[in-house]
Amino acid sequence: MVKNEMDVRVAHNIKRLREEREISRAEMEEGAGLSYGILAQIENLHKVAGKSIQKRLSKFLKTPVEEFYRPLPEKGGVAEAVTGYTPARQQYTRKERTYIDKLLTIFRTKDEPTVRATVQVIETFLRVPDGKGAGK
């Protein structure tokens, strides 16, 4: 489980680099020799990318390991809007979290107002009082 800001930075930057280069997790799995599940756990902050994993990904992405430690975007930006639900993740079922993660991945490339509106819609949908939210 991710425990500190450096772990969050590494996970965020691994995902950022993969998405910027339009590389799928499956392609990264094959090229870096890591399982799809491990990559997903790292990117979704469920697993820490240790030094050996960082080294493999660095080699595959042809980037220095230091790039994984790049500071996160400023607060209030798109990154915060997209990941704002993370501290409350435990209140959602596993199926709901998977659903949210997939949707948020889709909207990460959109402009900030679109992202904020999407996050609000998702959160509202999941909190429908009659229990008919996603994954119920």
C-alpha positions as CSV (number, residue, x, y, z in Angstrom):
1,M,0.0,0.0,0.0
2,V,1.2,3.5,-0.9
3,K,2.4,5.2,2.3
4,N,4.0,8.6,1.4
5,E,4.2,11.4,-1.1
6,M,7.2,9.9,-2.9
7,D,5.3,6.7,-3.6
8,V,2.4,8.8,-4.9
9,R,4.8,10.8,-7.1
10,V,6.3,7.6,-8.5
11,A,2.9,6.1,-9.3
12,H,1.6,9.3,-10.8
13,N,4.6,9.8,-13.0
14,I,4.7,6.2,-14.2
15,K,1.1,6.5,-15.3
16,R,1.7,10.0,-16.8
17,L,4.7,8.8,-18.8
18,R,2.8,5.7,-20.0
19,E,-0.3,7.8,-21.1
20,E,1.8,10.5,-22.7
21,R,3.5,8.0,-24.8
22,E,0.2,6.2,-25.5
23,I,1.4,2.9,-24.2
24,S,-1.1,0.4,-22.9
25,R,-0.5,-1.5,-19.8
26,A,-0.5,-4.7,-21.9
27,E,2.4,-3.2,-24.0
28,M,4.2,-2.1,-20.9
29,E,3.7,-5.6,-19.4
30,E,5.3,-7.2,-22.4
31,G,8.1,-4.7,-22.7
32,A,9.1,-4.3,-19.1
33,G,8.4,-7.8,-18.0
34,L,5.9,-6.9,-15.3
35,S,2.4,-8.3,-14.9
36,Y,-0.6,-6.2,-15.9
37,G,-2.0,-6.6,-12.4
38,I,1.2,-5.2,-10.8
39,L,1.2,-2.2,-13.1
40,A,-2.5,-1.5,-12.4
41,Q,-1.9,-1.8,-8.6
42,I,1.1,0.7,-8.9
43,E,-0.9,3.2,-11.0
44,N,-3.9,2.9,-8.7
45,L,-1.8,3.4,-5.5
46,H,-2.3,-0.1,-4.1
47,K,1.3,-1.1,-4.5
48,V,4.6,0.7,-4.2
49,A,7.0,0.6,-7.2
50,G,10.2,-0.6,-5.6
51,K,13.6,0.1,-7.0
52,S,13.8,-3.0,-9.2
53,I,10.4,-2.2,-10.8
54,Q,11.4,1.4,-11.3
55,K,14.6,0.3,-13.0
56,R,12.7,-2.0,-15.4
57,L,10.2,0.7,-16.2
58,S,12.9,3.3,-16.6
59,K,14.7,1.1,-19.1
60,F,11.4,0.3,-21.0
61,L,10.3,3.9,-21.1
62,K,13.9,5.1,-21.9
63,T,13.8,7.7,-19.2
64,P,15.9,8.2,-16.1
65,V,14.5,6.9,-12.8
66,E,14.6,10.5,-11.5
67,E,11.7,11.3,-13.8
68,F,9.5,9.2,-11.6
69,Y,10.2,11.5,-8.7
70,R,9.0,14.6,-10.5
71,P,6.7,16.8,-8.3
72,L,3.0,16.4,-8.7
73,P,0.9,19.1,-10.4
74,E,-0.2,22.1,-8.4
75,K,-3.2,21.7,-6.1
76,G,-6.5,22.8,-7.6
77,G,-5.5,21.5,-11.0
78,V,-6.9,18.7,-13.0
79,A,-4.9,16.1,-11.1
80,E,-6.5,17.1,-7.8
81,A,-10.0,17.1,-9.4
82,V,-9.5,13.7,-10.8
83,T,-8.0,12.1,-7.7
84,G,-10.1,14.0,-5.1
85,Y,-12.1,11.0,-4.2
86,T,-9.0,8.9,-3.3
87,P,-9.0,9.6,0.5
88,A,-12.6,8.3,0.7
89,R,-12.0,5.2,-1.5
90,Q,-12.6,2.8,1.3
91,Q,-16.3,3.7,1.4
92,Y,-16.8,2.2,-2.1
93,T,-17.0,-1.4,-3.0
94,R,-14.2,-2.9,-5.1
95,K,-16.5,-2.9,-8.1
96,E,-17.4,0.8,-7.6
97,R,-13.7,1.7,-7.3
98,T,-12.9,-0.1,-10.5
99,Y,-15.7,1.7,-12.3
100,I,-14.6,5.0,-11.0
101,D,-10.9,4.4,-11.9
102,K,-11.9,3.4,-15.4
103,L,-14.0,6.5,-15.9
104,L,-11.4,8.8,-14.4
105,T,-8.7,7.4,-16.7
106,I,-10.9,8.3,-19.6
107,F,-11.4,11.9,-18.4
108,R,-7.8,12.6,-17.3
109,T,-7.1,14.1,-20.8
110,K,-10.0,16.5,-20.7
111,D,-10.0,20.1,-19.6
112,E,-10.5,20.9,-15.9
113,P,-14.2,22.0,-15.9
114,T,-15.1,18.7,-17.7
115,V,-13.1,16.7,-15.2
116,R,-14.7,18.4,-12.2
117,A,-18.2,18.0,-13.6
118,T,-17.5,14.3,-14.3
119,V,-16.2,13.7,-10.8
120,Q,-19.3,15.3,-9.4
121,V,-21.6,13.2,-11.5
122,I,-19.8,10.0,-10.5
123,E,-19.9,10.9,-6.8
124,T,-23.6,11.8,-7.0
125,F,-24.4,8.6,-8.8
126,L,-22.6,6.5,-6.2
127,R,-24.4,8.2,-3.3
128,V,-27.9,7.6,-4.6
129,P,-29.9,7.0,-1.4
130,D,-32.0,4.0,-2.7
131,G,-28.8,2.0,-3.2
132,K,-29.0,1.9,-7.0
133,G,-25.5,3.3,-7.5
134,A,-22.8,1.6,-9.6
135,G,-21.9,-1.9,-8.5
136,K,-24.9,-2.4,-6.3
